[in-house]
């Protein structure tokens, strides 16, 4: 909704000024029409034109751009490097192993230690950013259900402490089956939420919008990736959106890459790339395409401006989802949907913190399962860092989380570049040795044939 209709720092930079003006005029006219008692379908009620429709498509495309292939490409780089050097070269399942082609046995010295430490810092701040945003969503959900009157420091503290405690308990007690069950349950609830939006909104519009976003992204993805801000407003926008997202993904790359590597033994590189980059990108397209298009459709054609007001006017990024349930299905159905969404948020962040606790320990234990004491320390550390960032940030908590993510990702970016160089070098050497072996085998076969004849 924000990429579609907000004019913050000039708004979506991939939309023309004419299109942005058309969107603003449309919503001003719609608000005036509703205020005068007109309803959708009445004579004189504004109808979105092709420029507004183009802006709606641009909003979904930009969201998919931020959350799709580029994010998973960063995870793929780390995951492929770890899996390749661990399972093919016999090195520890650790970040430092990816630098072996560049520095050799020095990975076991200070350079290797530094690489793992930088990964740890990036992971801590990346997960802290996620938990911080999750706590905001939990607070909004509790407010929407009427369980609390307003967000407060007490709600923030209690939420983080509970999430961290449950995650640490899970990571130390070995209840992997319980976490697996929770994750499976969450998957089904998410599918239910998607089905909800398809049923209560215009399914044809949602599906068409998602397919259009896919085509637009495939067409414009490269140019969007290389786009660089030129004006002060554009720089503010790019820093607040694209750069923040990319830094967030980089900060998470060590964490996600470790998990991907551990489950990828026996896969070919082609299978790995398809599984890590293509399938999750399609899931992101479906999720944002369906839910985002539902909000846009209601704002364009519905008789309630609530979703537009929450997202665009109030910038309630944490509460708009809950508010959309009230707009689409007032009453008991909205309450059930809110409870489902709140459960999804809580479980996602508990399992993320649990996984993060284990990975942080493994990062400094050469890929081995860390001792219980270490897992407890990392679980407490994640909760403490998140709490400090939110409490010190105050009203600017989102900015403090963004700054933390960028601070954690910047040093790890250089590690990521080194990993790419090391992986390419090792793959090239493997390719050359395979060609030499094939040539040797070919000559042996030719000699055997010659002897037989």
HELIX and SHEET records of a PDB file:
HELIX    1   1 UNK A    2  UNK A    5  1                                   4    
HELIX    2   2 UNK A    8  UNK A   10  5                                   3    
HELIX    3   3 UNK A   17  UNK A   35  1                                  19    
HELIX    4   4 UNK A   50  UNK A   67  1                                  18    
HELIX    5   5 UNK A   69  UNK A   83  1                                  15    
HELIX    6   6 UNK A   84  UNK A   88  3                                   5    
HELIX    7   7 UNK A   95  UNK A   99  5                                   5    
HELIX    8   8 UNK A  100  UNK A  103  1                                   4    
HELIX    9   9 UNK A  104  UNK A  108  5                                   5    
HELIX   10  10 UNK A  110  UNK A  144  1                                  35    
HELIX   11  11 UNK A  153  UNK A  173  1                                  21    
HELIX   12  12 UNK A  176  UNK A  200  1                                  25    
HELIX   13  13 UNK A  203  UNK A  226  1                                  24    
HELIX   14  14 UNK A  232  UNK A  238  1                                   7    
HELIX   15  15 UNK A  239  UNK A  243  3                                   5    
HELIX   16  16 UNK A  244  UNK A  262  1                                  19    
HELIX   17  17 UNK A  269  UNK A  273  1                                   5    
HELIX   18  18 UNK A  274  UNK A  278  3                                   5    
HELIX   19  19 UNK A  279  UNK A  301  1                                  23    
HELIX   20  20 UNK A  306  UNK A  308  1                                   3    
HELIX   21  21 UNK A  309  UNK A  313  3                                   5    
HELIX   22  22 UNK A  320  UNK A  328  1                                   9    
HELIX   23  23 UNK A  332  UNK A  363  1                                  32    
HELIX   24  24 UNK A  372  UNK A  393  1                                  22    
HELIX   25  25 UNK A  394  UNK A  396  5                                   3    
HELIX   26  26 UNK A  397  UNK A  452  1                                  56    
END                                                                             
